[in-house]
Amino acid sequence: MYLDHAATTTIRPAALAALEDAHERLDRNASGLHTESRRAKDALEESRERAATLVGADRPHDLIFTGSGTEADNLAVIGAALASGRNAVAVSSIEHKAVLEAANSLLRFGFRIGELPVGSDGVVTLPVETSIGDGSVGVVSVMLVNNELGTIQPVSEIARGLRNLDPGVVIHTDAVQAFNSQDVTLEATGADLLSLASHKIGGPKGVGLLALRPGVRVDPIIHGGGQEAGRRAGTYNVAGIVAMVAAMEAAHHDRQGFVDRTSAERDTFESAVVAGFSGARVTAAASRRVPHISHVLFPGVLAETLLIRLDQVGLAAAAGSACHSGAVEPSHVLRSIGFTDEEAGQCIRFSFGWDTPQGEGWRAARCVLDVLSQI
């Protein structure tokens, strides 16, 4: 049983077919001038147009393809900060490390880093305007969905409040965990910059994108051949881009189905686990959450021990983010919402996907409870 879709999800059939076809027909450098390169370039730009429509970008040019969601986050935070002419950025305390470390890297350039507080409910505390101060903040980054808790952040409300205070601030949202179940467009989120990762929505790994509102500038953080209008250098991963956009379209069309299926499995799973293990608690259960992520505290049980035992019987889950080099350590997200290190070390994230079989929530709950009875 694979319940780690928040780390990476199964590639969708449409994306796999597009990937294989592109490798066969379009495996040339899209920056060349000959016929085969132009064929690859045409496929790339057609995919850009389709992706721009899906995220509500006004022009295809307002989309930058990257090598990952992490790179898209870095380009948004660092690139927009450097282009802003200001000397500070603000991020929420529960951002993915791709945003937090990107922000921290700006310290070497003399930037100040502000932190937006988060409540015990796993949601950024409103209003945030008092946190950004005197007009020196160039970029504010708040993720649309937290990757550990699944809590949905009030990005559109934050964007409205910030623009009323300071029209010059640029708002970025990491929407990597949101696209399968949420309306993820620049208009719906209110963001100026929006990041996505292919492998979170059923596309291949190694591809991401950054969507921009017209007029928003980002300085390049990767330098070289001048691809993406000089904003992101590097040979195009044409096959990966084509497949990512195919996955985006499939996810967009399947959005309500995804919500219905994963909600049913997650709710069944949580109800059974909480009823079957004394003291088990779903984190941020009363908050608005995406349907595919369930974060559970098992008091008295070490997460690392539980994960190993679950893996031995064929259930894959995770403790926090999968981007920490496999290390099980106290989560900055859980610390931010008031968990002690001991409590943080007793939490497991279970996450469902577009291809999770019907009944998997119940089967997974029985498996977890069986393993807990033996620890």
C-alpha positions, 0 to 999 in steps of 0.5 A: 500500500503506497500512502506517500503520494505527497512525496511523489505520485504515480505517473498518470497514463496520459503523461506516460504516453506523452513522455514516451511519444516525446522521447521517440519523436522530439528528442532533440535540442529545442534551441537549434535551427534545423527541422528536428529542433524546430519540431521539438520547439513547436511541441514545447511552445504548444505545451506552454500555451496549454499550461498557461491556460490551465494556470490562468497566465495571460500570455504563454510568455508568462510561464517559465519551465524549470527543473523542479518545484524546488527550482521554481520556488527558488526562482520566485523568491530569489529572482523576484527579490533581486529584481524588486529593488527592495531589501527584505522578504517575508515567508510563513514559518511552515513553508517548504524548505525550498522556500525557507532556504531560498529566503535564507540564501538572500541574507548574504546579499544583505536582505532581511527575512521576516516570518509570518506566524502560523496558529496551532490550526496550521494556518497563517495568522491573519492579518499579515500586514503588520508582519511586513512593516515599512515597505521594504519587503519585496516578496511575500511567500505563502504556500497554498497547501502545507505539504505535511499537514494538508492545511489550505492557506488563505493566500487570496485574502493575504494577497488582497490585504498586502496589496491594499497596504503596499501595491509594490509587494510581490506575492508568491505561492508554492502550489505544489500540493494543491493542483490535484484538488484546488482551483490553482490559477493566478486569479484564484490564488491572488498570487503574482508568482505560482510554482508547480511540480510535475511529479506531484500531479502525476507527471514525471520527475525533473520538471516544474514551472513558475507562472507570473502575472504580466509585468512581474520580473524575476532575475535569473538564478541559473545563467547560461544560454538564455533560454526562457527569455533569459530568465532560466538557462539550460537545455529544455527537457522537452519530453518532461515538459510535454508530459507535465502538461499532459498530467496537468490537463488530466489532473484538471479534468479529474479534479472533482473525482480526485476530491471525491475518491481521496476524501472517502479514503482519508476520512475512512482511514482517520476515523478507524485509526482514531477509534482504534488507537487510544490518544491518536489525533489527526493534526489540524483536523478542524482546519480546511485541508486538502483531501489527500493528506492525513497527519496523525499523532500516535502518542508514545510511539516513535515515528521512525519505529512505526515507519520501519514496521509499516514498511516491513509489512508493505505500507509506505508512509512518511514522517514530515517532508520527503525532502530531508534526505530521508532523515527523521527529525523534528519538523519545523512545521510542527514546531511552528504550530506548537508541537514539542519535539517529542510530539513531533517525533510521534507523527506520521503523514499518510497521503493518498493519490489519484490511483489509490484503490477503493477501500485502501483507507480501510485496509491501511487503517487495519494495517496500521492498527495491527502494527501498533498492537505489536509495538 
